[in-house]
Amino acid sequence: MATKTISLELDAYERLRRAKRAGESFSAVVRRARFGPRDASGASILAALDGEVVRESDREAAAYWESGEGGARTVSRSPWNGEEDS
């Protein structure tokens, strides 16, 4: 298999090194990586979701929980600051 030598800045190398699992090569880490879309704005995400097919069972489940029949909703404590989630 052919190889290619690349240069990384130290911060990029450290991120790659931290992502590396025991016995895994750097090539395997790069192959495992998932890079988001270039346009990851809220608008682009909503546009993508608008094109998704929604199953009838999903609609029924959403209606059930929105009706309040699913029981009381509780607010959990935030692990980041100890305050309630909003």
C-alpha positions in Angstrom: 0.0 0.0 0.0 1.3 3.4 -0.9 1.9 6.0 1.8 1.9 9.8 2.0 3.8 11.9 4.5 1.9 14.9 5.8 2.7 17.7 8.2 0.4 18.7 11.1 0.5 21.5 13.5 1.0 20.3 17.1 -2.6 21.0 18.1 -4.0 18.9 15.2 -1.5 16.1 16.0 -2.6 16.1 19.6 -6.3 15.8 18.6 -5.4 12.9 16.3 -3.3 11.2 19.0 -6.1 11.5 21.6 -8.6 10.0 19.2 -6.3 7.0 18.6 -7.4 3.8 20.2 -5.0 1.1 21.5 -3.4 -0.7 18.6 -5.0 1.6 16.1 -3.0 3.3 13.4 -3.3 7.0 12.6 -4.7 6.0 9.2 -7.5 4.0 10.9 -8.3 7.1 13.0 -8.6 9.3 9.9 -10.8 6.7 8.2 -13.0 6.5 11.3 -13.4 10.3 11.5 -16.7 11.9 10.5 -16.5 15.4 9.1 -19.6 17.5 9.2 -20.9 19.4 6.2 -19.3 22.7 5.3 -22.6 24.5 5.9 -23.6 23.3 9.4 -25.8 26.2 10.2 -29.2 25.9 11.9 -30.9 26.8 8.6 -29.1 24.1 6.7 -30.0 21.5 9.4 -33.7 22.5 9.3 -33.7 22.4 5.5 -32.3 18.8 5.6 -34.8 17.8 8.2 -37.7 19.2 6.1 -36.7 16.7 3.4 -36.8 13.7 5.8 -39.6 11.2 5.6 -41.6 11.0 8.8 -43.2 7.7 9.7 -46.8 7.7 10.9 -45.7 5.9 14.1 -43.3 8.8 14.8 -46.2 11.3 14.4 -48.3 9.2 16.8 -45.6 9.0 19.4 -45.0 12.8 19.2 -48.8 13.5 19.6 -48.9 11.1 22.6 -46.1 13.0 24.4 -47.4 16.4 23.5 -50.9 15.5 24.8 -49.5 15.0 28.3 -50.6 11.4 28.4 -47.0 10.3 28.6 -46.7 11.4 32.3 -45.2 14.4 34.0 -42.0 15.8 32.6 -39.2 16.5 35.0 -36.3 18.9 34.6 -33.0 17.4 35.3 -30.0 19.2 36.8 -27.3 20.4 34.4 -24.0 18.5 34.8 -22.2 21.7 33.7 -23.3 24.2 36.3 -25.6 22.5 38.8 -28.6 24.5 37.7 -31.8 23.2 36.2 -32.0 22.8 32.4 -34.2 25.3 30.6 
